[in-house]
Amino acid sequence: MEDFKKFSNSNLARMFNEIAAVYEVTGQSFFRTRAYQNAAIAINSSSSQIRDLWDEEKLDTVAGLGTAIISYLDEYFKTGKVSHFDFVRKNVPTGMFNLLDIPGIGPKTAFRLAGELEISSREDLISACKLGKIASLKGFGEKSQSDLLNSALTPRIKKDRVLLFTALTIADDFKKYMQKCSSVIACDFLGSLRRRVATVGDIDLSVATGSPEVVIDHFCKYKEVAKVENGGNKKASVILKNDQRVDLMTGDQASYGTLLAHLTGSKLHNIALRTYALERGFSISEYGIKKPSGEQEKFKTEKEMYEFLGLEYIPPELREGGEEISVALNHKLPDLVDSLDIKGDLQMHTIYSDGVNTIKEMADKAINLGYEYIGITDHSLSPNTHTEKEIVGAVNRYYQEIAQFNYPKSNIRVLLGTECNILSDGRLSLSDNILSIFDFAIASIHTAFNQPKDQITERLLNAVSNPYINFIGHPSGRVLLERLAYDVDWGQFFSYCIKYKKPIEINAFPTRLDLADDLVKKAKDLGIKFIINTDSHSTAHMDYMKYGVFTARRGWCSKEDILNAQSFSVIAKALSLRNL
């Protein structure tokens, strides 16, 4: 068991993230640091154990693992350590790594706290703050000390859930395995995974079959299963090697529709649906719908069940116990946006800032995805270290590079934007004069997340009202399972978006999914439009678009609510793009 934990995906990902942190604080190449961060993401997202893939000599099948990373993994699995990692760790205080789990503490801050004050735990940090030691450090002060204390006192986010991205990756592979069994008629996801909730607990699967014992035996023999917890006649539970629990429920084909509906909806949705049915003399269970006469009606599909009840089919993403049943009764549910509707992506980063691919590589990927347009939004050179003339010169060079994609017969339209920081005092990191030379600009908060509600809100409002800012990026600042959203007066923010005719970004990066779906619904009801962007830092990240679409669907968005589901001429007008 000790070896299993040492070689588990979670431990491997942590190891690479720690080395990336060392590289960041010791001034190593940005691209080298990013390679280790990408390796950690790839390992955490793998549905198979990396150790097993190494045993099978298949590490080269994992996207995001380069030759150097694979060589380090090879050494680690053979010897239990990586000599290079041991060497680079000597350059930093070991206590810094424990601090990286505290919200708001990055590698450089952790390095200074551990090195200068010998802080190596959350408790040490709380004590140092209360004694005033942090404020005495050069570059910190009372405000930083207060922010760090608040972060240290913030309850740890429970990690008994995983990202939708991770759950879906694991479940997709398991589903493909289940479909190899000839006794499986249909196989579907259930619960929060099928509803595409941003984070997922257990993974639940259902199977329609006439031979449940055969299906359950097949289920328990999946190569990633570490332990069979329960195995019955109709259901089973297993723990995978990555500690993820997966539950299986089987049912006969004749009543599969009601089983699927019963195990997909949230608790509130199921209560509302049962109440609706009881008011009409029906009783719903996973086996079917019992009529007043006592006769039980069975349904092969959910659509048939909803139609029997006089309801429009309710997509899984909407089954949360809100207004979906009353709207379905009137047959006025929205035609939800689909990934195939997306025509472009307007937030991505290249080698000119913190990305790993060139503009051409991003454009080529976009063409492969069938996009009509993309927006390159690298972080601009800092006015603190460069003159305005230098920044303008750099932007003009980017335009020259992009020009090759924008001939009349080109397959893709490439726009030049920028992601501008909203500073802690509410100012933007770039002047209006510089912002105006870009085709468009995004404004995002990247620092001072713990400010009071009115201060955070005012920062966002200042950015929305700026005529050169076209929309706000990842508006709530949340990082799923790591950092809570900052406190915003959303009513006021939405009012400004309406007043200044600004759309809101739905950031599709799996750790963000920001704006959250409940806020998307509120903004949509006010008539606000959205842009779904991947915030890609590599070509691989451009495949994350579907996660933003899932969030938009949970927010009841149709194609008409999403600007980048429209043609270039429509989005150009809606965003008031410049320099066209």
N, C-alpha and C positions, 0 to 999 in steps of 0.2 A: 504493500500500500504506500509506503514511503517513497519508493521509486516512482510509482504511478503519479503521485502528487508532484514530485520533482519534475517529471517529464510531461505533465499535463499541459494542455494548450494555454490555460490561464496563467500558469507559472512561466511558460516560455514567453508569452506576450508581455508579462510584467518585466522579465529580464531584458527584453529588447527595448521596452519603454525606458527602463532605467539607464541603459547605455546611451540611448538618444538624449536623455537628460544630461548625462555626463558630457557628451559632445557639445550640447548647447552651452553649458556653463564654461567649458574650456575653449570655446571659440573655434570649434572644428567646422568644416564645410557644412553649409546649410543642407546641401543635397545629400551628404552622408547622414546627417541627422534625420532628414525626411525619409531616407531609405529604411532606417531602423524603425521609425514610427509606422511606416507603411507595412513593414514586416509584422509588427505587433497587431495591426488591424487585420491583416490577412490570416494570421494564426488564430486570433480570437474568433474570426468569422468562419473558420473551417468547420464543416460538419463532420469531418474525420479527425481522429487524433493524429497530430503531426508525427508522433513517434511511430504510429502504425504505418504511415505513408513512407517514413524513412526505412522501416523494415522491408517494405515492398519496393524500395528504390523508386518512389513516385513523388518525391519532394518537388521535382521540376514541374509538376502538374498544378501546383498551387500558385495562382497569380499573385504577384507582389513579393515573391521570394527570389532574389537575385542569386547569382553564383556565389558571392561572398557570404551572404546570409546562410545559404545552404551548406557551405563549408563549415561555418561556425556551428550549425545544428549537428552536422556530422560529428564534429569533435565533441560536442556536449553529450550526445547520445552514447558515444564510445567511451568517454573518460569521466563524464559527470561534471565537467567544467569546460570553460573556454579560456585559454591562457591570455588571449588578447583582452578579454573582458576583465579578468582579474588585474591585468596591468593598468588599464585605464581607470578602474575604480580606485586605484591608489591615489589618484589625483584629487579626490573629493572626499569630504567627511561622510562616512556611511550613514549617519543619522539623517541626512537630507532626504533619503528615499522614503522614509516613513511620513515625511511632511507633504509629499506630493499628492496624497489622498485627500488633503484638506482643500476645500473649494477656495479658489482665488490664489493659491500658492503654486507658482510655476517653478521650474528648475533653478532659475537665478536667485529668486527669493529664498527657496529652500537651502540653496548652497550657502548663502550669507548667514541665515539663521543658525544653521548647523555648524558652520565654520567659526563664526564670530561669537556666538552665545552658547554653543554646544547644545542646542535644542534638537531633540531627536524624537519627539512624540507630541501628540495633541495636548496632552497634559502639561508638558514642558512649555509649550507655547502659551497656554492660558496663564500659567504661573508667571512667565516672563512679561506678558502684557500687563498683568495686574501689578507687577513690581515696577513698571515703567521702563523696562530695559530696552524694549523695541524702539521707543521714541528717541532713545539716545543714539541709535545707530545712524550713521551718516546716510542721508537720502530717505529716511523713513519719516520720523516726526509723529506727533500726536494723532493725526488723521489716519496714517497708515497703521499705527498701533491699534486704534479703535476698529478699523476694518478687519485686521487680522484676528482680533479678539472675537468679533462677531462671527467670523468664518470658523474659528476653532470651536465656538459654542454652538454652531449650527448642527443640529442632529445629523448623524450620518444617514445618507440615503440608503434605504434597504436595497440589497443586491439579490433578493430572491426572485427578481425578474430579469429578463434579458431584452435587448433591443429587438424590435420587430424584424430588423434585418438579419440578426443572428438566428432568431427562431425560425424565420422563413427559410433560411439557408439550410438549417438542420432538417426541417420538416419536408422540404422539397426532395431532399435525398432519400429520406425515409419513405416518402410517398412513392417515389420511383421504384424503390425496392419492393414495397407492398404490391404494386401493380404487376410485378413479375409472377405473382402467385395466380394460378389459373382459376382459383376459387373466388378471387376478388372481382366483383361486378362493377363496383364503383368505390372510390376512395376519396375522402374529403377532409379538409381541416375543420376544426370546430372552435367554438368559443372566441376568445379575444384574438386569436391568430386569424381566424376567418373574418372577423370584423375589422382586422387590420389596425388594432390598437397599437399605439406607439411602443409600448413595452408589453411583454408577454410572460406569464408565469409558466405553468405546465403546458406542454404541447399536447393537444388533443386531436386524435384522428378517428374517423368513422369509416366503416366498410359495410357495403351491402353485399351479402353473401348467403348462399344456401348451405354452406359448410363452415360454420364459425370455428369449429375445433381445428380445422386445417389452417384457417387464416391466423388464428391465435398462435399456433405452433410456428408458422412462418414468421410472424411478428416477433416472437421471442428469440428467434435465431438470427436476427439482424446483427451484422458483424460489429456494430458499434455498441451493442448492449453489454453493459458491465454486470448488471444484476436484474433478475426478474423478481419484481416485488409481489405482484399478484397475477395469477393466471386462472381464469374461470372458464365457464362455458360460453359466455358471450362477451366478456371484456378482460383486459389484461393491462398491467402497468409495468414499465421497465425503467431503469436508470441507465442512461448512456455513459460512456467513458468520460464524457465532458461534464458529468453530474446533472445533465438535463433530464428531467422526468418526462416521459411520454406515455400517455394513456390511450388505449384503444377501446372503442365501443363498436360492436357488430350488430347488424340488424338484417331482417329479411328485406328483399327488394320491394315487396308489396307495400310495406309501411315505411320505407326509407325516407320519404319526404318529411314525415312528421318527426322522425328521429333527428334528422339533420336540422330542422327548424328548432326543435326543442333544445338541442345542445349547442346552437349557434348564438341565439339571442342573449343579451345581458339579463340579469335577474329582473331588472325593472321592465324590460321589454316583455319577458315571458309572463310576468304578473299582469301587465296591461293586456296582453293577448288573451290570456286565460279569462280575465275579467270581461273582455269584449265578447268572448265566446259564450261565457256563462249567461250573460245578459240576453243571449239569443237561444238559450236552452242547450248549448253544446258543452261538452267537457273534453279538453285537449290533454293528451299524454304523448309520450314518445312513440306509442304504438298506433295512434290514430285519433280520430274525433268521434266521440260517442254522441249519438243523436238522442233526442228526448225519448224515443222509443226503446232505447237501450242498444240499438244496433250500432256497431262500430264501423265507421268508414275509414278505409285505408287509402294512402296516397303514395305513389311512387316518387313524386317530385314535390318540392316546396311550392312551386307555382300552382299546382293543382290544389294544394291545401289552402293557400291564400284565396284562390278563386272560389272555393267552396264556401269560405267565410265572407265572400263579397268584398274582398280586399284586393287592391293592386299588389303585385309581387313587390315585397320590400327587400331591397338589396341588403346583404349582410352588414355592410358598413353603417347602415342607418338604424340597426336594431339595438338601440341604446335606451329605450324607454322614454323618449321625448314625445314629439308630436307625430311620429311616423305612422301610427295606426289611424289617427283621425284624418291625416292627409291621404293615406292609402285608401281610406273609405270613400273619399271624394275623387280618387284616381287622379291626383295632382302631384305625385312624387316627381322630383326632377329627373331628367335624363342625365345621369351622372357622367362627369368627364371621364375619359378613358386615356390610357397612355398613348394610344395610337393617334389621339387628337393633337398631341404636342408637336409644335412646329419649330421650336427653338429653345435655347437655354441662355439666359442673360446674366449668369454669374459663374465665372470660372477663372482660374489663376494659372499662370504659365511660369516658365523659368525666369521671367522678368521680375517676379517677386517670390512667392513661396510655393510655386507649383513645380512639377518635375518634368512637364512636357512642353514642347514648343508650340507657338501659335499654329503652325502648319499641322502638327500632330493632332491638336485639338480640333482644328477645322476638318481634317480628314475623318476623324472619328464622328464628327457631327454629320458629315455626308453619309457615312455608313449607317447612322441612325435615322437617316431620312429627313433631317432638319433642313429648313429653309434659311435659318439665320442663327447666329450665336453672338454673344457679347463677351469680349475679353475684359476682365475687370481686375487686373492686377492692382495691388497696393502701389500707389505712386511713390516716387522718391520723396523723402522727408524734407519739408521746408526748413527744418532745423539744421540740416547738414548740406543742403544744396540751395543754390540761388534759383530764383524764378526762371531765369534764362536757361539754366541747366535742365530744369524740369521740363520746360517747354520744348527744348531741344530733344530730350528723350522721348517725349510724346510724339513729336514729329517723326522720329525714327520708327516708332511703332506703327504710325500711319503708313509709312512707306512700305513696311513689311506686310501690312494688311492689304495694301492696294492690290496685290496679286490675286486676292480672292474675290475682288469686287468688280470684275469686268462684267459687262452685260450678260455674257453667256456662262458665267460662273455657276457652279452647282450650289454655292453657299454664299450668303451675305455675312461678312464678319464686321461687327461693330467694335469700336474702341470705347470702352467705359473705364471706370475706376471705382474701387471700393474705398470710400473716404471715411476716416474715423470720426466719430462724434466724441470729442474730448470731454474730460470730467467737468469742465467749466461751461459746457454747452456749445463751445465754438467747434467749427469743423477744422479738420487738420489741413485742408487745402483752401486757398482763397477762391473767391468767385471768379477771378480772372483766370486761374488755372482750371477750375471746374468747367468753365465755358468752352474750353477747347476740346473737351471730350464729347463723343456722341451722346453719352448719358453718364450719370453718376449715381452710385448707391451710397447711402450713408448708414453706418452700422456702429453700434457700441461694442467696444472690445476691452474696455477698462472700467474700473470704479463701479462694479456691479452692485455694491452694497449701499449705495446712496439712498436717502429717503425717497419715498414715492413721488413727492412733488418735484424733487430735483431730477430724478430719472425721467419723469414725464416731460419736464421742461426741456431737457436735452433732446428728446425725440421730437417735440413740437417745433423747436428751433430748426431742426433738420427738415421736417416736412414742409415748413413754410419757405425754405430757401428755394428760389426759382431754378437753381441749377442741380438740385437733387431730384431725381426722378422717382425713386422709391426707397423705402427703408429695408435694410437687410436683416434677417433673423431677429425680428422685432422684440422678442421677449428675452433673448440672451440665454435661454436654457440650454444645458447640455444634459441629455437624458442619462439618468442614473449617476450623474456626476455633480451637476450644478442646477439648483432650482432657478426658475425664471425670476428676473428682478420685478419689483413691485411697480406697476404702471397703472395710471388712471386710463383704462382702455376706452371709456366713454369719451373722454377728452381727445385721446389720440385718434379715435375713429372720426370724431367731428372735424378734426384738422384735415384728415385724409379726404373727407368729403369736400370741405371748404376749398382745399388747394388741388382737388382732383388728382390725388396721388393713389396709385394702387399699393398693395402690400405684398411683400414677398412671402411665399410659403417655401421655406428652405428645406430641400429634400434630402440633405445629408443625413444619414441614418441616426447620428447622435443628436441631431437637432429637431427635425420635423417641426419647424417653427415658422409660422404661427401655429399654435396648437389648434386641434380640430374644433373645440368648443368656441374658441374665439373667431375662427374662420366662419362658423355658422352665424355668429352675432354680426360680424362685419358684412357678410353676404346679405343678411336681412336688411342691412342699411343701404345696400346698393353699391358697396365698395368692390372693386375688381382686384384680382390677384395675378401675380406672376410666380410660377413654380420654377425654381432654379436649383441646380444641384450643388452649387458652391464647390465645384470640382477643383481639385489640386492635381489631378492626373486624368488621363483618358479613361482609366478604369472607373473613376468616380462618376463619369457621365452616365453610366448605367443605373445610377441611383434615382433617376427621374421618377420611376414608378412609386417610390416611397412618398414623394411629394404629392403624387396623384392620389395615392391612398388617403393621405391627410385631407386633400381637397374633397374627395368623395365623402369622407366622414363629416365634412363641413357642409354637405348638401350642395356642392358646386357642380354646375353643368359646364359644358364646353364654353358657353357664352360668358361665364364668370371669370374665365382664365384668359388673360391677354395673350400669352404665348401659345394658346391653342388657336390663335387667329393668324391670318396672313401677315406678311411683313408690312404691307401698306396700312393695315388696321392698327397694328401695334405701334408703328412709327407715329401715327397721328395721336393715339391714346397716350403715349409717353412723351409726346412733343420732342422727339429725337432731334438732335442738332446736327449740323454740318452735312446734311444729306444732299 
